[in-house]
Amino acid sequence: MKHTLLALLFLVSLTGCGPETTSIEEKYNGNLDKVTKIEILDGNTGESASTKDNEQIQAFINEIKDVKFIRDNDQSKRDGFNYSITFYQEDDQKFQFALNQIDDDYYYTNPDINPTIEDFFEGLK
């Protein structure tokens, strides 16, 4: 019994050591199939682009929904962003994230989400 308890404690301590991960699908509070508009803002230029085309929206969501956002160990405040992405349902803003930030937490992604966002943004302009 004592060995079983020690083994259990050891396993619990190991599972808490890995980096915290999430995804857009996990963070989005709702059904991603109901997104009716996506807007992207380039934080470097201030330029924005958007689409209401359902095929484009769903293709983009399918491409990014499983990307893993891995919580960065460095959570110190940062200024600026490369791109900000906003999901809408009708006229209601439902979800917003940056390439390295969701809510108040900073992340890096695996795979790197930047090329996907950049390509989508360029295609919308």
N, C-alpha and C positions, 0 to 999 in steps of 0.2 A: 504494500500500500504506500509506504514511504517513497519507494522508487517511482511509482506511478505519479504521485503528487509532484515530485521533483521534475520528472520529465514533462508534466503538464505546465509547470511554472516556466521551464526552460523554453518550451514551444510558444507560450504566450509572450515571453520577452522577445523572442526572435521576430514574431509577426509585427511588433510595434516598431521595429528598427528600420523598416523599408520606407522609401519616400512615399508621401501621400499623393495619390493620383486621382484624377477625375476626367470627365469628358464633357463636351457640349451636351451630349444626350443626357448625361447625368445631372448637369447643372440647370438645364432648361426646365422651367416649371410649366409643363404643358406638353402638348403633342406637336412635335416638329413638323408633322404633315400639314398643320394648320397655319404655318407661317405664310403670309400673303405678300410680304415685302421684305427685302434685305437692302440695307443702306450701309455703305462703307465710306469711312472718312479717312483720308490720308493725313496723318498727323504731321508730316513734314511739309506739305504744301497747302493744306487746308481744303484741297479739292475733294469733292464727294461724288459718288455715283450710286445709283440704286436700280433695282429691278422689281417688277411685280409679276414677271413672267414665271408661272408655276413650274415649268420644266427647268428653267435656269435655277430657280430657288431649290427645288428638290435635288437636282444634280449637285449643286454646291453643298447642301446639307449632307448628302450621302458621302461626299468626299471628305468632309471634316468631322462628322459626328463621332467617329471612333478614335480620332487623334487623342492621344493621352496627354493631358496637362499634368505635369509633374511639379508639385509644390517646390519652389525654390527655397533653399535653406536661408538665403539672404532675403528677408522680408522688409528691409529698410525702404523708406519712402523714395519714390523715383518720380522724375518729372518727364512729361511727354510720352508719346507713343508713336509707333509706326502706322498702324491701322487700327481703327475702331469699327467693329461690326455690330449692327443693330438689327434685330429681328422684330417684325411687326405682325400683328394679326389685325387686319383691317387698318384702322388708324391708331391702334393702341400699341405703344412700344412695349414689348414683352421681355426682351433680353438684350443686354449689351455686354460686349467683352472686347478686350484688346488682345493682341498676339501673346502678350506676356502677363495679362492680368484678367482675372475674373473676380468680380466683387472687389474686396479689399486685399485679395491674396495675389502674390506674384508667382508665375509659373514659367517653365520652359516646356517645349512640346516634343513629342516623339511619335511620328516623324515631325520634322520641322514644318510648321504650318505656314510660315512666311511665303514660300513660293506659290502655294495654293491660293492664298489670299491675294497676293500680288497679281497672279494671272487672272483671277476672277475680276479684280478691280479694273485691270487694263482692258479686259473684254467688255466691261460695262461702259467704258468711256466713249 
